[in-house]
């Protein structure tokens, strides 16, 4: 259902360095550089893309209240690696890795990027 998701940034060089690293444990790789100076990432051809871009209207980027982008992980180790890398690179904690609800259900972590965009990395029933 989702084709791609974008977040805005006011410092695209720092944002690209952040996303280049936090997406690696998930297999995310740069797909192309965006005309705004940002970058679009993909894990597998034909799957949804994620990008960090400069706003089209030229206004400052802002994060949306209630907006969140989530990345799918296949293991608890991937969740931990992404979360740890985000914290190391200056992201802010919104919920450390752990089970949400019943064990065996939703395992995830929440954090914000350098521009305040809320992100999640998660998996259902992952070990």
LINTAGI-V93595 format. One record per residue. N is the residue number from 1. D_CENTER is the distance of its C-alpha to the mean C-alpha in whole Angstrom. Layout:
[[N/D_CENTER] [N/D_CENTER]]
This chain:
[[1/18] [2/15] [3/15] [4/12] [5/10] [6/10] [7/9] [8/12] [9/13] [10/16] [11/16] [12/15] [13/16] [14/14] [15/11] [16/11] [17/12] [18/9] [19/7] [20/10] [21/10] [22/7] [23/7] [24/11] [25/11] [26/10] [27/12] [28/10] [29/12] [30/13] [31/15] [32/17] [33/17] [34/17] [35/20] [36/19] [37/18] [38/14] [39/13] [40/12] [41/10] [42/11] [43/12] [44/16] [45/18] [46/18] [47/15] [48/13] [49/11] [50/8] [51/9] [52/9] [53/13] [54/16] [55/18] [56/20] [57/23] [58/23] [59/22] [60/20] [61/16] [62/16] [63/13] [64/15] [65/16] [66/15] [67/12] [68/9] [69/6] [70/6] [71/6] [72/10] [73/11] [74/15] [75/16] [76/16] [77/16] [78/13] [79/11] [80/13] [81/12] [82/9] [83/10] [84/13] [85/11] [86/9] [87/12] [88/14] [89/13] [90/14] [91/11] [92/13] [93/13] [94/13] [95/14] [96/15] [97/15] [98/17] [99/19] [100/19] [101/22] [102/24] [103/24] [104/23] [105/21] [106/17] [107/16] [108/12] [109/11] [110/10] [111/9] [112/9] [113/8] [114/11] [115/12] [116/12] [117/9] [118/8] [119/5] [120/7] [121/7] [122/11] [123/14] [124/17] [125/20] [126/19] [127/21]]
